[in-house]
């Protein structure tokens, strides 16, 4: 009887933790889905991961660029060019992505492009901030790689 009770408890615990992981994955995927516009790009010192080296805020037509995430793991990036208020659709890259809720690793794979890994630092229904994990270089001359952070808003 004790063995059966112990087995029942073990299976119940396993079922509850697997459901919890699915709930977290679904919840975060639901927050991620939809259109995002880049609101800020910052280069942060790799030495302390706090000091801002540079900040860029998209202006003009580039402020209209949209990154889209779907719950079926498809993604796209739509970009515009032009002068002043005369913005024209310049292109659209489509692909897939993976996201791990435990490690917060986000990898985007656009068609005809290499994988682009990120670390999700902030994810809410209105803001997403990611740390770029590729093509980072030392930008302030301290011989330590600095990181690019991208903030998206709805």
LOTIMI-233146 format. One record per residue: residue number from 0; x, y, z negated of N, C-alpha, C, O in turn. Coordinates in steps of 0.02 Angstrom, whole numbers. Atoms other than C-alpha are relative to their C-alpha. Layout:
n / n_xx / n_yy / n_zz / ca_xx / ca_yy / ca_zz / c_xx / c_yy / c_zz / o_xx / o_yy / o_zz
NUM / X / Y / Z / X / Y / Z / X / Y / Z / X / Y / Z .
...
This chain:
n / n_xx / n_yy / n_zz / ca_xx / ca_yy / ca_zz / c_xx / c_yy / c_zz / o_xx / o_yy / o_zz
0 / 41 / -60 / 0 / 0 / 0 / 0 / 43 / 63 / 0 / 28 / 111 / 35 .
1 / -45 / -58 / 4 / 142 / 120 / -44 / 33 / 13 / 68 / 42 / 70 / 88 .
2 / -33 / -7 / -65 / 226 / 86 / 124 / -49 / 31 / 50 / -29 / 74 / 90 .
3 / 50 / -28 / -46 / 64 / 123 / 218 / -12 / 74 / -14 / -18 / 114 / 32 .
4 / 10 / -69 / 19 / 39 / 283 / 121 / 59 / 44 / 22 / 50 / 99 / 46 .
5 / -60 / -35 / -20 / 218 / 336 / 153 / 2 / 10 / 76 / 19 / 64 / 101 .
6 / 2 / -5 / -73 / 199 / 298 / 340 / -53 / 52 / 22 / -40 / 92 / 67 .
7 / 52 / -48 / -16 / 36 / 396 / 347 / 24 / 72 / -13 / 12 / 116 / 28 .
8 / -26 / -65 / 17 / 119 / 544 / 262 / 52 / 23 / 51 / 52 / 80 / 73 .
9 / -53 / -16 / -48 / 269 / 538 / 380 / -29 / 19 / 68 / -9 / 69 / 98 .
10 / 32 / -16 / -65 / 159 / 534 / 537 / -39 / 65 / -4 / -39 / 103 / 45 .
11 / 37 / -63 / 8 / 51 / 675 / 469 / 47 / 60 / 2 / 33 / 110 / 35 .
12 / -49 / -55 / 0 / 203 / 784 / 436 / 28 / 11 / 70 / 36 / 68 / 91 .
13 / -26 / -6 / -69 / 271 / 747 / 610 / -51 / 34 / 45 / -34 / 77 / 85 .
14 / 52 / -29 / -42 / 105 / 790 / 691 / -9 / 74 / -15 / -18 / 114 / 31 .
15 / 8 / -70 / 19 / 90 / 953 / 594 / 58 / 43 / 25 / 46 / 99 / 49 .
16 / -57 / -41 / -23 / 266 / 1013 / 637 / 0 / 5 / 76 / 18 / 58 / 102 .
17 / 1 / -6 / -73 / 246 / 972 / 822 / -55 / 48 / 22 / -45 / 84 / 71 .
18 / 54 / -48 / -16 / 81 / 1069 / 827 / 23 / 71 / -15 / 7 / 118 / 23 .
19 / -23 / -67 / 19 / 164 / 1216 / 739 / 47 / 27 / 54 / 42 / 86 / 72 .
20 / -46 / -22 / -53 / 302 / 1223 / 872 / -39 / 19 / 63 / -24 / 70 / 95 .
21 / 41 / -16 / -59 / 171 / 1218 / 1011 / -37 / 66 / -10 / -43 / 105 / 37 .
22 / 36 / -62 / 14 / 73 / 1357 / 926 / 46 / 60 / 7 / 26 / 111 / 35 .
23 / -47 / -55 / -5 / 228 / 1468 / 913 / 17 / 12 / 73 / 18 / 70 / 96 .
24 / -16 / -7 / -71 / 275 / 1433 / 1095 / -58 / 34 / 36 / -47 / 80 / 75 .
25 / 58 / -29 / -33 / 98 / 1473 / 1152 / -11 / 73 / -19 / -27 / 114 / 23 .
26 / 9 / -68 / 24 / 88 / 1629 / 1045 / 50 / 48 / 32 / 32 / 101 / 56 .
27 / -51 / -43 / -30 / 253 / 1700 / 1108 / -7 / 5 / 75 / 5 / 58 / 104 .
28 / 11 / -2 / -73 / 214 / 1653 / 1288 / -58 / 47 / 16 / -57 / 82 / 66 .
29 / 57 / -44 / -10 / 48 / 1744 / 1271 / 21 / 73 / -7 / -4 / 116 / 30 .
30 / -25 / -68 / 7 / 139 / 1900 / 1209 / 43 / 20 / 59 / 44 / 79 / 79 .
31 / -47 / -14 / -54 / 266 / 1887 / 1351 / -36 / 10 / 67 / -11 / 48 / 109 .
32 / 33 / -2 / -66 / 141 / 1866 / 1493 / -22 / 71 / 19 / -41 / 111 / -23 .
33 / 22 / -64 / -27 / 100 / 2014 / 1603 / 55 / 43 / 28 / 112 / 20 / 37 .
34 / -46 / -48 / -30 / 184 / 2168 / 1676 / 39 / 38 / -52 / 11 / 59 / -103 .
35 / -44 / -37 / 44 / 332 / 2252 / 1592 / 39 / 51 / 41 / 63 / 35 / 96 .
36 / -42 / -52 / -33 / 420 / 2415 / 1639 / 60 / 13 / -45 / 54 / 16 / -106 .
37 / -61 / -15 / 38 / 599 / 2450 / 1588 / -6 / 71 / -27 / -16 / 119 / 10 .
38 / 3 / -67 / 30 / 597 / 2595 / 1465 / 68 / 26 / -21 / 78 / 86 / -27 .
39 / -66 / -23 / 22 / 779 / 2597 / 1412 / 50 / -57 / 11 / 35 / -116 / 2 .
40 / -56 / 47 / -7 / 946 / 2513 / 1451 / 57 / 30 / -41 / 79 / 86 / -29 .
41 / -54 / -24 / 44 / 1080 / 2528 / 1316 / 59 / -47 / 4 / 51 / -108 / 9 .
42 / -60 / 39 / 9 / 1259 / 2470 / 1307 / 20 / 9 / -73 / 30 / 65 / -96 .
43 / -14 / 0 / 72 / 1298 / 2422 / 1127 / 69 / -31 / -11 / 86 / -81 / 21 .
44 / -67 / 24 / 16 / 1472 / 2396 / 1055 / -2 / -72 / -24 / -42 / -90 / -68 .
45 / -5 / 69 / 22 / 1518 / 2213 / 1038 / 34 / -6 / -67 / 30 / -59 / -100 .
46 / -37 / 1 / 64 / 1623 / 2257 / 886 / -47 / -4 / -59 / -36 / -44 / -105 .
47 / 47 / 0 / 57 / 1476 / 2294 / 770 / -72 / -16 / 21 / -115 / -22 / -22 .
48 / 67 / 13 / -27 / 1325 / 2259 / 883 / -51 / 51 / -22 / -110 / 36 / -28 .
49 / 45 / -54 / 21 / 1253 / 2426 / 826 / 14 / 66 / 36 / -32 / 102 / 54 .
50 / -19 / -65 / -28 / 1350 / 2573 / 900 / -20 / 4 / 74 / 0 / -37 / 115 .
51 / 23 / -10 / -69 / 1268 / 2639 / 1059 / 55 / 36 / 39 / 76 / 90 / 20 .
52 / -52 / -29 / -42 / 1398 / 2672 / 1194 / -32 / 44 / 54 / -8 / 99 / 69 .
53 / 35 / -39 / -51 / 1276 / 2730 / 1329 / -73 / -20 / 2 / -91 / -76 / -16 .
54 / 72 / 12 / -7 / 1089 / 2744 / 1361 / -22 / 25 / 68 / -2 / 80 / 89 .
55 / 28 / -19 / -65 / 999 / 2749 / 1527 / -76 / -9 / -3 / -100 / -63 / -22 .
56 / 73 / 3 / -4 / 814 / 2787 / 1547 / -19 / 5 / 73 / -2 / 54 / 106 .
57 / 19 / -4 / -71 / 739 / 2746 / 1717 / -42 / 62 / 14 / -87 / 80 / -24 .
58 / 37 / -59 / -22 / 675 / 2899 / 1809 / -18 / -8 / 74 / 8 / -52 / 108 .
59 / 19 / 3 / -70 / 594 / 2930 / 1976 / -33 / -65 / 18 / -71 / -94 / -22 .
60 / 32 / 61 / -25 / 543 / 2780 / 2078 / 20 / -62 / -39 / -19 / -109 / -45 .
61 / -21 / 59 / 38 / 645 / 2658 / 1975 / -40 / -9 / -65 / -42 / -64 / -93 .
62 / 43 / 5 / 59 / 529 / 2697 / 1828 / -63 / -40 / 15 / -99 / -61 / -32 .
63 / 59 / 38 / -20 / 392 / 2607 / 1927 / 15 / -75 / 6 / -32 / -114 / 14 .
64 / -19 / 70 / -7 / 489 / 2442 / 1936 / -36 / -42 / -52 / -43 / -22 / -110 .
65 / 39 / 43 / 44 / 392 / 2297 / 1860 / 32 / -70 / -3 / 47 / -100 / 48 .
66 / -18 / 70 / 12 / 451 / 2133 / 1784 / -62 / -35 / -26 / -94 / -11 / -73 .
67 / 61 / 36 / 17 / 310 / 2006 / 1771 / 17 / -70 / -24 / 59 / -105 / 5 .
68 / -7 / 68 / 26 / 301 / 1847 / 1666 / -69 / -32 / -3 / -117 / 0 / -24 .
69 / 62 / 37 / 3 / 166 / 1715 / 1680 / 8 / -57 / -50 / 64 / -78 / -65 .
70 / -4 / 56 / 47 / 122 / 1576 / 1557 / 17 / -66 / 34 / 30 / -116 / 0 .
71 / -21 / 60 / -36 / 161 / 1448 / 1694 / 74 / 1 / 16 / 98 / -38 / 58 .
72 / -73 / -7 / -7 / 346 / 1501 / 1684 / 21 / 27 / 68 / 78 / 15 / 89 .
73 / -21 / -35 / -61 / 344 / 1599 / 1847 / 12 / 73 / -19 / -17 / 99 / -67 .
74 / -18 / -70 / 13 / 416 / 1775 / 1853 / 12 / 35 / 66 / 25 / 4 / 117 .
75 / -16 / -40 / -60 / 440 / 1916 / 1976 / 26 / 68 / -23 / 13 / 92 / -78 .
76 / -26 / -67 / 11 / 529 / 2082 / 1988 / -17 / 40 / 62 / 8 / 25 / 116 .
77 / 21 / -43 / -55 / 449 / 2217 / 2097 / 35 / 67 / -7 / 32 / 98 / -60 .
78 / -39 / -61 / 5 / 556 / 2368 / 2138 / -17 / 49 / 56 / -35 / 31 / 112 .
79 / 20 / -56 / -43 / 525 / 2537 / 2218 / 59 / 46 / 12 / 105 / 51 / -29 .
80 / -50 / -51 / -15 / 633 / 2668 / 2303 / -36 / 59 / 32 / -93 / 54 / 53 .
81 / 29 / -59 / -31 / 603 / 2842 / 2368 / 28 / 62 / -33 / 71 / 59 / -76 .
82 / -22 / -64 / 26 / 626 / 3025 / 2330 / -61 / 36 / -30 / -113 / 41 / 2 .
83 / 55 / -36 / 33 / 518 / 3122 / 2207 / -59 / -45 / -12 / -53 / -101 / -37 .
84 / 62 / 38 / 9 / 339 / 3064 / 2205 / -13 / -48 / 58 / -62 / -86 / 57 .
85 / 9 / 43 / -58 / 360 / 2974 / 2373 / 35 / -67 / -11 / 89 / -79 / 16 .
86 / -29 / 66 / 16 / 393 / 2798 / 2305 / -31 / -54 / 44 / -92 / -56 / 53 .
87 / 22 / 54 / -43 / 382 / 2648 / 2419 / 24 / -67 / -28 / 79 / -71 / -57 .
88 / -20 / 67 / 20 / 385 / 2463 / 2379 / 61 / -20 / 40 / 59 / -19 / 102 .
89 / -62 / 17 / -34 / 563 / 2409 / 2420 / 11 / -76 / 3 / 45 / -100 / 48 .
90 / -7 / 72 / -2 / 552 / 2224 / 2378 / -26 / -33 / -62 / -45 / -1 / -111 .
91 / 24 / 39 / 57 / 501 / 2085 / 2263 / 39 / -65 / -3 / 44 / -101 / 46 .
92 / -35 / 63 / 12 / 604 / 1944 / 2189 / -45 / -44 / -42 / -74 / -21 / -91 .
93 / 41 / 47 / 37 / 512 / 1790 / 2129 / 41 / -59 / -23 / 92 / -75 / 7 .
94 / -35 / 58 / 25 / 566 / 1641 / 2028 / -34 / -30 / -60 / -94 / -25 / -69 .
95 / 25 / 33 / 60 / 548 / 1546 / 1867 / 42 / 21 / -60 / 95 / 52 / -52 .
96 / -39 / -14 / 60 / 605 / 1565 / 1688 / -12 / -55 / -52 / -61 / -92 / -48 .
97 / 8 / 44 / 58 / 632 / 1462 / 1531 / 6 / 43 / -62 / 40 / 94 / -62 .
98 / -3 / -37 / 63 / 606 / 1521 / 1353 / -3 / -49 / -57 / -47 / -92 / -59 .
99 / -4 / 42 / 59 / 653 / 1436 / 1190 / -17 / 41 / -62 / 19 / 87 / -79 .
100 / 22 / -40 / 57 / 558 / 1501 / 1038 / 46 / -5 / -60 / 50 / 41 / -100 .
101 / -45 / 8 / 57 / 685 / 1432 / 915 / 63 / 42 / 8 / 82 / 78 / -38 .
102 / -63 / -35 / -12 / 843 / 1505 / 992 / -11 / 70 / 29 / 35 / 111 / 29 .
103 / 18 / -62 / -33 / 754 / 1650 / 1080 / 38 / 9 / 66 / 47 / 65 / 89 .
104 / -35 / -1 / -64 / 850 / 1606 / 1239 / -50 / 5 / 57 / -96 / -35 / 62 .
105 / 41 / -11 / -60 / 768 / 1672 / 1399 / 47 / -4 / 60 / 97 / 33 / 63 .
106 / -41 / 5 / -61 / 841 / 1620 / 1567 / -46 / 11 / 60 / -96 / -24 / 68 .
107 / 39 / -17 / -60 / 775 / 1696 / 1728 / 37 / -26 / 61 / 97 / -15 / 68 .
108 / -28 / 28 / -61 / 804 / 1607 / 1894 / -40 / 26 / 60 / -91 / -4 / 78 .
109 / 32 / -25 / -60 / 755 / 1713 / 2044 / 24 / -41 / 60 / 81 / -65 / 60 .
110 / -18 / 36 / -61 / 755 / 1629 / 2216 / 61 / 34 / 31 / 64 / 96 / 34 .
111 / -62 / -24 / -32 / 926 / 1647 / 2301 / 42 / 44 / -46 / 75 / 91 / -22 .
112 / -40 / -38 / 49 / 1007 / 1715 / 2142 / 24 / -49 / -53 / -5 / -103 / -61 .
113 / -24 / 43 / 53 / 1107 / 1642 / 1999 / -43 / 8 / -63 / -79 / 57 / -70 .
114 / 36 / -3 / 63 / 1032 / 1605 / 1828 / 23 / 60 / -41 / 82 / 75 / -43 .
115 / -15 / -59 / 40 / 1023 / 1757 / 1716 / -25 / -11 / -72 / -84 / -6 / -86 .
116 / 20 / 12 / 70 / 1025 / 1717 / 1529 / -4 / 63 / -42 / 36 / 109 / -35 .
117 / 12 / -55 / 47 / 959 / 1837 / 1396 / -15 / -30 / -68 / -31 / -89 / -74 .
118 / 22 / 17 / 67 / 926 / 1831 / 1210 / -56 / 49 / -17 / -46 / 110 / -14 .
119 / 56 / -43 / 18 / 755 / 1898 / 1158 / 11 / 24 / -72 / 14 / -17 / -118 .
120 / -13 / -30 / 65 / 784 / 2018 / 1012 / -64 / 24 / -32 / -74 / 17 / -93 .
121 / 65 / -25 / 23 / 610 / 2095 / 997 / -53 / -24 / 49 / -43 / -19 / 110 .
122 / 56 / 19 / -43 / 446 / 2025 / 1063 / -65 / 15 / -37 / -82 / -19 / -86 .
123 / 67 / -16 / 26 / 279 / 2106 / 1024 / -46 / 5 / 61 / -24 / -3 / 117 .
124 / 47 / -6 / -56 / 123 / 2132 / 1129 / 14 / 62 / 42 / -10 / 66 / 99 .
125 / -13 / -62 / -38 / 187 / 2304 / 1182 / 74 / 14 / 14 / 90 / 60 / 52 .
126 / -72 / -12 / -10 / 378 / 2291 / 1177 / 38 / -66 / 2 / 23 / -113 / -35 .
127 / -46 / 56 / -3 / 511 / 2166 / 1227 / 70 / 29 / 10 / 81 / 70 / 54 .
128 / -70 / -23 / -5 / 697 / 2196 / 1200 / 43 / -63 / 7 / 39 / -109 / -33 .
129 / -43 / 57 / -13 / 825 / 2076 / 1272 / 73 / 20 / 2 / 90 / 77 / 21 .
130 / -72 / -9 / -3 / 1013 / 2060 / 1257 / 25 / -40 / 60 / 15 / -100 / 64 .
131 / -26 / 31 / -61 / 1096 / 2023 / 1424 / 61 / -42 / -18 / 107 / -18 / -49 .
132 / -54 / 46 / 17 / 1210 / 1871 / 1409 / 44 / -17 / 60 / 78 / -69 / 59 .
133 / -42 / 12 / -59 / 1296 / 1883 / 1580 / 28 / 67 / 23 / 0 / 120 / 9 .
134 / -32 / -58 / -30 / 1412 / 2006 / 1669 / 15 / 57 / -49 / 16 / 115 / -29 .
135 / -17 / -51 / 49 / 1454 / 2099 / 1508 / 75 / 11 / 0 / 114 / -36 / 8 .
136 / -71 / -18 / 0 / 1621 / 2190 / 1499 / 13 / 48 / -58 / -33 / 76 / -87 .
137 / -20 / -51 / 49 / 1718 / 2299 / 1377 / -8 / 68 / 33 / 25 / 82 / 84 .
138 / 11 / -66 / -30 / 1656 / 2475 / 1413 / 29 / 58 / -41 / 30 / 114 / -17 .
139 / -26 / -55 / 41 / 1734 / 2574 / 1270 / 75 / -7 / -15 / 102 / 30 / -55 .
140 / -72 / 6 / 5 / 1914 / 2512 / 1282 / 27 / -31 / -64 / 86 / -26 / -78 .
141 / -25 / 31 / 62 / 1923 / 2417 / 1115 / 17 / -73 / 9 / 32 / -108 / -39 .
142 / -17 / 68 / -18 / 1955 / 2251 / 1205 / -49 / -52 / -27 / -33 / -111 / -31 .
143 / 53 / 44 / 22 / 1792 / 2177 / 1138 / -58 / 10 / 48 / -78 / 67 / 63 .
144 / 55 / -4 / -48 / 1651 / 2136 / 1259 / -60 / 35 / -31 / -80 / 19 / -87 .
145 / 59 / -37 / 21 / 1504 / 2256 / 1244 / -61 / -30 / 35 / -54 / -60 / 89 .
146 / 60 / 33 / -26 / 1324 / 2202 / 1276 / -52 / 51 / 23 / -60 / 104 / -6 .
147 / 55 / -41 / -26 / 1182 / 2274 / 1378 / -65 / -25 / -29 / -81 / -85 / -27 .
148 / 67 / 14 / 26 / 1011 / 2281 / 1295 / -50 / 36 / 43 / -42 / 94 / 59 .
149 / 52 / -28 / -41 / 856 / 2309 / 1399 / -65 / 0 / -40 / -86 / -52 / -67 .
150 / 65 / -6 / 35 / 694 / 2372 / 1320 / -54 / 9 / 52 / -51 / 53 / 95 .
151 / 58 / -3 / -44 / 531 / 2341 / 1411 / -61 / 22 / -40 / -67 / 7 / -99 .
152 / 64 / -21 / 30 / 362 / 2421 / 1373 / -56 / -17 / 48 / -45 / -25 / 108 .
153 / 60 / 13 / -42 / 187 / 2387 / 1436 / -25 / 65 / 28 / -74 / 66 / 65 .
